[in-house]
Amino acid sequence: MKKALCILAAGIIVVAFSSCNKKCTCKSYEEGKVVATTTMENPNKNVKCSSYTQTYTDEDGKWGVECK
């Protein structure tokens, strides 16, 4: 009986932690400089935060948004 309760408790803990939304931290770049930093809840648990990154680089530096 104790073993079954321990397994059940472990299962509940795993489900509780896996259901938490991961937060993404995104930095906005203009001319290679960070102009803003934003933290948001990841709206889709199946997508990595880095998937929201959209940057490009030119002679003036990095432009866009980089998320981790």
CORPE-V954814 format. One record per residue. N is the residue number from 1. RES is the residue in one small letter. SS is DSSP state (hx for helix, st for strand, lp for the rest). Layout:
n = [N:N]
res = [RES:RES]
ss = [SS:SS]
This chain:
n = [1:2:3:4:5:6:7:8:9:10:11:12:13:14:15:16:17:18:19:20:21:22:23:24:25:26:27:28:29:30:31:32:33:34:35:36:37:38:39:40:41:42:43:44:45:46:47:48:49:50:51:52:53:54:55:56:57:58:59:60:61:62:63:64:65:66:67:68]
res = [m:k:k:a:l:c:i:l:a:a:g:i:i:v:v:a:f:s:s:c:n:k:k:c:t:c:k:s:y:e:e:g:k:v:v:a:t:t:t:m:e:n:p:n:k:n:v:k:c:s:s:y:t:q:t:y:t:d:e:d:g:k:w:g:v:e:c:k]
ss = [lp:hx:hx:hx:hx:hx:hx:hx:hx:hx:hx:hx:hx:hx:hx:hx:hx:hx:lp:lp:lp:lp:st:st:st:st:st:st:st:st:lp:lp:st:st:st:st:st:st:st:st:st:lp:lp:lp:lp:lp:lp:lp:hx:hx:hx:hx:lp:st:st:st:st:st:lp:lp:st:st:st:st:st:st:st:lp]
